[in-house]
Amino acid sequence: MKKIDGFDSALLGIATVWQQHERVDTLVYDGERIVTTLCEQGGCSYEEALEYISFNIEGAYVGSDTPIIVWLCDMERVEEMAEESLDE
């Protein structure tokens, strides 16, 4: 399993996913905790932290066990996002 260096405090656990007919265990991280770590230790603003995560972590594919970042939300937000994707 690949980890995101420097963000052990944001680790939530392990997810089992299927990649091309193969079971893969993948580490799962809390996105907001990563933001907090970047702001506290790296001196980033909230927006800078989000940009860093988007480009350097979420945008990096490092194999079938690429870590997953979770952004907690409610069903209302999920439905809004679904509508937005239909509009694109």
N, C-alpha and C positions, 0 to 999 in steps of 0.2 A: 504494500500500500504506500502510495506517495503522500507526503505531508506538505503542508504549507509552512515553511520555516519561519519561526518567530511568532507563531500564533497558536501555540499549544493551549493557551487559556481560552481560546475560542472554539476548541474542539467540542463537538456535541456527541459524537459517537461514530458508529460504522453503519453504512447502508450496503445492502446486498443488491446489486443490479445485474441485469443480463445484458451482455455485450456480444453480439454475433454468436448466439447459442452457447455462451460461456458465462458461468457465474463469476462475478467479480465483486470483491469487498472493497469499498471505497470510503475514505474518511469524509466526515461531514462536519462543516464549520458553521458557526453563527456569524452572519455577515455584520450585524451590528457590533458584536464583540471585536471583530477585526477592525471596524471603523474606530471604536474606542481606543484600541491599542495603538493604531496609527496616530490618532490625535494626541494621546497622552505621551507616547514614547517618541514619535516622529515629529511632533509639533505641527502636524497638518491641520487644516481646517476640515470640517465635515465634508465639504464639497471636494476638496483635494483628496481626501481619503477615498471617497466614492470613485473618483476618477482613477486613482491608483488601482483600486480593486478591479474595476471594469477592464482596464487595459492590461495590468500585470498578472492578475490572478484568474478572473473569469475568462479572459481572452486567451489564456494559455492552455492548449491541449497537450498533455504530457503522457498520453497513453490511455488505455481503457480504464485504468484506476485513477484518473484525474480526480482530485478532490472536488467535492460538491459544497457550494456555499448556499445556505438557507437564509432567506429573508422572510421573517415571520409577518403574516398578514391575516386578515379575516376574509370571509367568503365574499363580502362586498367588494373588496379590492381585487380578488380573483376575477369576479364577474366584470369589473371595469376593465381589467387588462384583456380579458377575452373579447370584449366589445372593441377595444382599441385595435386589437390585432385583426379583427374583421374589417375595420375601416381602412386598413393599409393596403 
